[in-house]
Amino acid sequence: MIEGFMKRAIDLSERSIEEGGGPFGAVVVRDGEIIAAGTNRVTPDNDPTAHAEVQAIRKACARLSTFDLGGCEIYASCEPCPMCLGAIYWSRMRRVYYANTREDAAAIRFSDEDIYDEFSRPPSERRIVSLVRIPSDKARAILERWSVKQDRTLY
């Protein structure tokens, strides 16, 4: 079963190349069934967030009508990048299977090392040279309003 899900993710990575995307594919699985699949759509869609894992997560959430994929796992043709890993954490999945490593991806010029390096630097030394806070009473009031909202959905 595991090998079959990984094969599907790898087949999707091949299809992604044929469709003009990067060489990445992913599937979200729940209870032994593929719930959703995604390919890398960064260049076809001009969307830097359209990685295969994010695409699969979006489709799985839509199909299941939930943002909580805690009962699911994801199979990816490559080790997830920092953004995709963040999306996996936010979706509450607890298991990731992957084929190629981030070093394999870096060898073909898909390197995330600069992002990993950025996270380890003090904010004053990062490539985004300035995160400027503009305090706002209204922005704070909106957070406070949310915190007391009786029918809010926590995530």
ZADO-1210 file (C-alpha; in nm, 4 decimals, padded with zeros to 6 digits):
<atoms>
<atom x="00.0000" y="00.0000" z="00.0000" code="MET" pos="1"/>
<atom x="00.2685" y="00.2507" z="00.1030" code="ILE" pos="2"/>
<atom x="00.4631" y="00.1751" z="-00.2137" code="GLU" pos="3"/>
<atom x="00.1507" y="00.2288" z="-00.4242" code="GLY" pos="4"/>
<atom x="00.0844" y="00.5715" z="-00.2735" code="PHE" pos="5"/>
<atom x="00.4467" y="00.6704" z="-00.3258" code="MET" pos="6"/>
<atom x="00.4323" y="00.5448" z="-00.6836" code="LYS" pos="7"/>
<atom x="00.1297" y="00.7695" z="-00.7427" code="ARG" pos="8"/>
<atom x="00.3160" y="01.0730" z="-00.6035" code="ALA" pos="9"/>
<atom x="00.6156" y="00.9933" z="-00.8232" code="ILE" pos="10"/>
<atom x="00.3936" y="00.9432" z="-01.1301" code="ASP" pos="11"/>
<atom x="00.2395" y="01.2839" z="-01.0563" code="LEU" pos="12"/>
<atom x="00.5870" y="01.4404" z="-01.0453" code="SER" pos="13"/>
<atom x="00.6498" y="01.3061" z="-01.3936" code="GLU" pos="14"/>
<atom x="00.3135" y="01.4392" z="-01.5144" code="ARG" pos="15"/>
<atom x="00.3975" y="01.7755" z="-01.3611" code="SER" pos="16"/>
<atom x="00.7028" y="01.8049" z="-01.5857" code="ILE" pos="17"/>
<atom x="00.4903" y="01.7232" z="-01.8903" code="GLU" pos="18"/>
<atom x="00.2446" y="01.9990" z="-01.7881" code="GLU" pos="19"/>
<atom x="00.5179" y="02.2596" z="-01.7490" code="GLY" pos="20"/>
<atom x="00.5563" y="02.2420" z="-01.3719" code="GLY" pos="21"/>
<atom x="00.8427" y="02.1396" z="-01.1504" code="GLY" pos="22"/>
<atom x="00.9240" y="01.7712" z="-01.0905" code="PRO" pos="23"/>
<atom x="00.7087" y="01.7269" z="-00.7800" code="PHE" pos="24"/>
<atom x="00.3921" y="01.5366" z="-00.6946" code="GLY" pos="25"/>
<atom x="00.2015" y="01.4562" z="-00.3769" code="ALA" pos="26"/>
<atom x="-00.1040" y="01.2661" z="-00.2551" code="VAL" pos="27"/>
<atom x="-00.3002" y="01.2931" z="00.0684" code="VAL" pos="28"/>
<atom x="-00.4217" y="00.9589" z="00.2022" code="VAL" pos="29"/>
<atom x="-00.6824" y="00.8738" z="00.4646" code="ARG" pos="30"/>
<atom x="-00.7796" y="00.5237" z="00.5720" code="ASP" pos="31"/>
<atom x="-00.5947" y="00.3648" z="00.2819" code="GLY" pos="32"/>
<atom x="-00.7577" y="00.5850" z="00.0168" code="GLU" pos="33"/>
<atom x="-00.6110" y="00.8711" z="-00.1846" code="ILE" pos="34"/>
<atom x="-00.8214" y="01.1733" z="-00.0926" code="ILE" pos="35"/>
<atom x="-00.6424" y="01.4273" z="-00.3112" code="ALA" pos="36"/>
<atom x="-00.3442" y="01.4700" z="-00.5402" code="ALA" pos="37"/>
<atom x="-00.1332" y="01.7644" z="-00.6407" code="GLY" pos="38"/>
<atom x="00.1402" y="01.8570" z="-00.8806" code="THR" pos="39"/>
<atom x="00.3770" y="02.1505" z="-00.8831" code="ASN" pos="40"/>
<atom x="00.1990" y="02.4401" z="-01.0557" code="ARG" pos="41"/>
<atom x="00.4393" y="02.7245" z="-00.9717" code="VAL" pos="42"/>
<atom x="00.5316" y="02.8191" z="-01.3272" code="THR" pos="43"/>
<atom x="00.2069" y="02.7290" z="-01.5099" code="PRO" pos="44"/>
<atom x="00.0022" y="02.9294" z="-01.2560" code="ASP" pos="45"/>
<atom x="00.2639" y="03.1970" z="-01.1759" code="ASN" pos="46"/>
<atom x="00.2075" y="03.1139" z="-00.8094" code="ASP" pos="47"/>
<atom x="00.5106" y="03.0569" z="-00.5836" code="PRO" pos="48"/>
<atom x="00.2863" y="02.8785" z="-00.3302" code="THR" pos="49"/>
<atom x="00.1534" y="02.6223" z="-00.5799" code="ALA" pos="50"/>
<atom x="00.3790" y="02.3385" z="-00.4659" code="HIS" pos="51"/>
<atom x="00.2505" y="01.9831" z="-00.5035" code="ALA" pos="52"/>
<atom x="00.2002" y="01.9320" z="-00.1295" code="GLU" pos="53"/>
<atom x="00.0087" y="02.2588" z="-00.0899" code="VAL" pos="54"/>
<atom x="-00.2069" y="02.1759" z="-00.3922" code="GLN" pos="55"/>
<atom x="-00.2865" y="01.8316" z="-00.2500" code="ALA" pos="56"/>
<atom x="-00.3640" y="01.9751" z="00.0946" code="ILE" pos="57"/>
<atom x="-00.5990" y="02.2371" z="-00.0523" code="ARG" pos="58"/>
<atom x="-00.7847" y="01.9732" z="-00.2530" code="LYS" pos="59"/>
<atom x="-00.8061" y="01.7341" z="00.0435" code="ALA" pos="60"/>
<atom x="-00.9474" y="02.0056" z="00.2673" code="CYS" pos="61"/>
<atom x="-01.2040" y="02.0990" z="00.0034" code="ALA" pos="62"/>
<atom x="-01.3043" y="01.7373" z="-00.0524" code="ARG" pos="63"/>
<atom x="-01.3368" y="01.6635" z="00.3199" code="LEU" pos="64"/>
<atom x="-01.4839" y="02.0069" z="00.4056" code="SER" pos="65"/>
<atom x="-01.2335" y="02.0592" z="00.6852" code="THR" pos="66"/>
<atom x="-00.9027" y="02.2288" z="00.7559" code="PHE" pos="67"/>
<atom x="-00.8037" y="01.9482" z="00.9945" code="ASP" pos="68"/>
<atom x="-00.6329" y="01.6615" z="00.8120" code="LEU" pos="69"/>
<atom x="-00.5219" y="01.4966" z="01.1357" code="GLY" pos="70"/>
<atom x="-00.6392" y="01.1553" z="01.0185" code="GLY" pos="71"/>
<atom x="-00.4432" y="01.1797" z="00.6949" code="CYS" pos="72"/>
<atom x="-00.0868" y="01.1343" z="00.5799" code="GLU" pos="73"/>
<atom x="00.0950" y="01.2757" z="00.2799" code="ILE" pos="74"/>
<atom x="00.3183" y="01.1081" z="00.0251" code="TYR" pos="75"/>
<atom x="00.5498" y="01.3377" z="-00.1690" code="ALA" pos="76"/>
<atom x="00.7970" y="01.2706" z="-00.4445" code="SER" pos="77"/>
<atom x="01.0476" y="01.4899" z="-00.2589" code="CYS" pos="78"/>
<atom x="01.1146" y="01.6009" z="00.0972" code="GLU" pos="79"/>
<atom x="00.8828" y="01.8945" z="00.1669" code="PRO" pos="80"/>
<atom x="01.0266" y="02.2458" z="00.1576" code="CYS" pos="81"/>
<atom x="00.9837" y="02.4773" z="00.4581" code="PRO" pos="82"/>
<atom x="00.6588" y="02.6237" z="00.3214" code="MET" pos="83"/>
<atom x="00.5081" y="02.2822" z="00.2516" code="CYS" pos="84"/>
<atom x="00.6219" y="02.1486" z="00.5847" code="LEU" pos="85"/>
<atom x="00.4526" y="02.4485" z="00.7485" code="GLY" pos="86"/>
<atom x="00.1319" y="02.3681" z="00.5584" code="ALA" pos="87"/>
<atom x="00.1561" y="02.0056" z="00.6695" code="ILE" pos="88"/>
<atom x="00.1892" y="02.1155" z="01.0321" code="TYR" pos="89"/>
<atom x="-00.1045" y="02.3583" z="00.9968" code="TRP" pos="90"/>
<atom x="-00.3174" y="02.0807" z="00.8468" code="SER" pos="91"/>
<atom x="-00.2292" y="01.8584" z="01.1452" code="ARG" pos="92"/>
<atom x="-00.1049" y="01.5610" z="00.9482" code="MET" pos="93"/>
<atom x="00.1351" y="01.3526" z="01.1549" code="ARG" pos="94"/>
<atom x="00.3152" y="01.1477" z="00.8934" code="ARG" pos="95"/>
<atom x="00.5043" y="01.2409" z="00.5772" code="VAL" pos="96"/>
<atom x="00.6517" y="00.9911" z="00.3352" code="TYR" pos="97"/>
<atom x="00.8922" y="01.1171" z="00.0696" code="TYR" pos="98"/>
<atom x="01.1178" y="00.9750" z="-00.2001" code="ALA" pos="99"/>
<atom x="01.3884" y="01.2274" z="-00.2936" code="ASN" pos="100"/>
<atom x="01.5730" y="01.4287" z="-00.0300" code="THR" pos="101"/>
<atom x="01.6156" y="01.8040" z="-00.0198" code="ARG" pos="102"/>
<atom x="01.9807" y="01.7428" z="-00.1149" code="GLU" pos="103"/>
<atom x="01.8621" y="01.5566" z="-00.4263" code="ASP" pos="104"/>
<atom x="01.6444" y="01.8569" z="-00.5151" code="ALA" pos="105"/>
<atom x="01.9297" y="02.0993" z="-00.4490" code="ALA" pos="106"/>
<atom x="02.1476" y="01.9035" z="-00.6912" code="ALA" pos="107"/>
<atom x="01.9079" y="02.0018" z="-00.9731" code="ILE" pos="108"/>
<atom x="01.8819" y="02.3646" z="-00.8556" code="ARG" pos="109"/>
<atom x="01.5737" y="02.3350" z="-00.6326" code="PHE" pos="110"/>
<atom x="01.7489" y="02.4330" z="-00.3125" code="SER" pos="111"/>
<atom x="01.5754" y="02.5494" z="00.0038" code="ASP" pos="112"/>
<atom x="01.8986" y="02.5893" z="00.1977" code="GLU" pos="113"/>
<atom x="01.8839" y="02.9676" z="00.1717" code="ASP" pos="114"/>
<atom x="01.5459" y="02.9606" z="00.3490" code="ILE" pos="115"/>
<atom x="01.6722" y="02.7254" z="00.6196" code="TYR" pos="116"/>
<atom x="01.9749" y="02.9542" z="00.6610" code="ASP" pos="117"/>
<atom x="01.7493" y="03.2601" z="00.6824" code="GLU" pos="118"/>
<atom x="01.5480" y="03.1078" z="00.9673" code="PHE" pos="119"/>
<atom x="01.8641" y="03.0535" z="01.1689" code="SER" pos="120"/>
<atom x="01.9858" y="03.4140" z="01.1334" code="ARG" pos="121"/>
<atom x="01.8914" y="03.7001" z="01.3626" code="PRO" pos="122"/>
<atom x="01.6155" y="03.9110" z="01.2011" code="PRO" pos="123"/>
<atom x="01.8573" y="04.2000" z="01.1420" code="SER" pos="124"/>
<atom x="02.0748" y="03.9764" z="00.9199" code="GLU" pos="125"/>
<atom x="01.8009" y="03.8283" z="00.7013" code="ARG" pos="126"/>
<atom x="01.7431" y="03.8896" z="00.3336" code="ARG" pos="127"/>
<atom x="01.4109" y="04.0569" z="00.4109" code="ILE" pos="128"/>
<atom x="01.5959" y="04.3425" z="00.5689" code="VAL" pos="129"/>
<atom x="01.3106" y="04.4899" z="00.7566" code="SER" pos="130"/>
<atom x="00.9946" y="04.3698" z="00.9206" code="LEU" pos="131"/>
<atom x="00.8279" y="04.6958" z="01.0120" code="VAL" pos="132"/>
<atom x="00.5542" y="04.6948" z="01.2704" code="ARG" pos="133"/>
<atom x="00.2891" y="04.9614" z="01.2279" code="ILE" pos="134"/>
<atom x="00.0815" y="04.9448" z="01.5466" code="PRO" pos="135"/>
<atom x="-00.2918" y="04.9855" z="01.5037" code="SER" pos="136"/>
<atom x="-00.5622" y="05.0129" z="01.7666" code="ASP" pos="137"/>
<atom x="-00.8141" y="04.8799" z="01.5142" code="LYS" pos="138"/>
<atom x="-00.5988" y="04.5771" z="01.4304" code="ALA" pos="139"/>
<atom x="-00.5625" y="04.4995" z="01.8029" code="ARG" pos="140"/>
<atom x="-00.9387" y="04.5466" z="01.8560" code="ALA" pos="141"/>
<atom x="-01.0109" y="04.2945" z="01.5803" code="ILE" pos="142"/>
<atom x="-00.7940" y="04.0350" z="01.7551" code="LEU" pos="143"/>
<atom x="-00.9709" y="04.1069" z="02.0814" code="GLU" pos="144"/>
<atom x="-01.3078" y="04.0806" z="01.9086" code="ARG" pos="145"/>
<atom x="-01.2092" y="03.7392" z="01.7729" code="TRP" pos="146"/>
<atom x="-01.0925" y="03.6207" z="02.1139" code="SER" pos="147"/>
<atom x="-01.4355" y="03.6738" z="02.2700" code="VAL" pos="148"/>
<atom x="-01.6425" y="03.5602" z="01.9719" code="LYS" pos="149"/>
<atom x="-01.8638" y="03.2773" z="02.1000" code="GLN" pos="150"/>
<atom x="-01.9052" y="03.0922" z="01.7701" code="ASP" pos="151"/>
<atom x="-01.5436" y="03.1058" z="01.6519" code="ARG" pos="152"/>
<atom x="-01.3703" y="02.8001" z="01.5144" code="THR" pos="153"/>
<atom x="-01.0260" y="02.7562" z="01.6591" code="LEU" pos="154"/>
<atom x="-00.7496" y="02.6286" z="01.4374" code="TYR" pos="155"/>
</atoms>
